[in-house]
Structure formats: C-alpha cells, structure tokens
Amino acid sequence: MFELLRKFSLLMILFVVGMGTYLSMSNSTDWREPLWVQVYPINGDGRESTEKYMGRLEKDDFKSIELFMLNEAEKFGVSIKKPVKVVMGRPISELPPEPPRSANPFSIGYWSLKLRWWANDVTDDQPGPKPDIRLFLVYFDPEGVTTVAHSLGLQKGLIGIVNIFASRHQAATNNFVIAHEMLHTLGARDKYAPDNMPAFPDGYADPDKTPLYPQQKAEIMGGRIPLSQAEAVIPRSLRQVVVGATTAKEIRWIE
C-alpha cells in the first residue's frame, strides 16, 4: 500500500508540474499582455573587468530588444502595445549547470531539470514579481576569450542561458543573441544548418529576393545575413534583423 501511495504521489507531482509548464508555455504566446522578461548578469570568467562592465549595465541597454519585438509584431498584425518588457534583475554569483556533452535524451532531460531547479534557487530572493521569462546573461571579457559557448533557450521553464561579451562595442550584437534565445523560450526553432549557414527559405529574411544574394538582413532564428551561398555574417544589431513568417507562426503571431 505504501508503495502504491508513493507512486501515486509522484505521478501527481509530475502531473502538476507538467500542467504548470503547459499553462506557462501557452500563456507566454497568447500576446494579451506584455511578457515580463528579466535578465540576470553573471560574471562568466571571474575577471574584475567583467564585473565592472556588469556594474555599468542599465535597463536601457536592452531597449532595442523591446523595440525590435514591437516593430516585428506590428508587421504581423499583433496589436499589443508592448510585446515584451525587459527588466534587470540582481547579478547572480553562481554559474548555471553545464549542458551534457552527449545527445543522450536521459542526460539532456536530467540536465534540464537541474537547470530549472538552479534557476528557481538563484532567483528565489530577487525582488518583485516572478517574470514570465528568465534570461541569464553570462558575460566574458573579449580580452580573455575570442569565442564563447553556445547559448540556449528552453521553452520548458522559459529559461535562457546567453553567453556574451562584456564589451560596449559588442552590446548591440549581444542584444541580437539575447533576442534569439528569448524567442527559443517561446517556441521558435533554429533555422540554420550545422555549418551555421541560414537554411533556405525559412532562415532568410527575404527568400523571394532577386537576385537572392546578398541578403540585406538576417532572419532572427537564421542567425546570419547570407551574402552568398557559402558566406554569411552575424548582424551588427537588431536593426539588421527581422522575424520571418515561419518563426512568427511558431510564436503564435500568425496562424
């Protein structure tokens, strides 16, 4: 009897967690109210220079993300005045759990649970109401590293881990990466090939352009501006980025 009760209790917990996750995911893309997106700076390399950079961050540094989402939503007839509201949380002193190196689904599932547990733990004492989306911005001094680990966004839990550079010169590009991972949490999928080239046609900002190359802008989930069939560049800012029709469908801007 005890064993049956234990299993029943576990099933009920899983059901409640699953329903909570489903409702959060569903509500995040009904676009009736602005999504509250909170960003939490993390010193990824422990450098003093990175800490100083983080100390100078302000809410307005992420204003271009709000404007980008507003402009793109309007193109698809979404009438909400402010699709997302980006606010700053307090810095986090603990690094997130590293993702598994293997593609084993059990390892990935376990890591996903660890990440959500970690996210809840490190934001538990943050002031204000719980945000809809939590983005952890892990900063690295470009004087110390030339590349950073791949960023990620999880729809389950509405959590993003964004690895970016502690540099004013790269702040606009950082916001592009942040917006890309934010859209992952809303259900948008990557639209580029293993070689990082945007996938045609969904990963192109203007797939009907003649001639096709060079493209003038990047599709947000395509990740790069295709200049030729074999060359693409990262956009300098969100002014060079659009939301394509397939991405708009994935985040429920259109049917």
Secondary structure, DSSP 8 states (H G I E B T S, - for coil): -HHHHHHHHHHHHHHHHHHHHHHHHHHHTS-SS-EEEEEEEEESS--HHHHHHHHT--GGGGHHHHHHHHHHHHHTT---S-SEEEEE---B-S------SS--HHHHHHHHHHHHHHHHHHTTT-SSS--SEEEEEEEE-TTT-S-----EEETTTTEEEEEEE--GGGHHHHHHHHHHHHHHHTT----B-TTS-B-TTTTBS-TT-SS--S-SSEETTT-SEESSSS-EE--SSGGGEE--HHHHHHTTS--
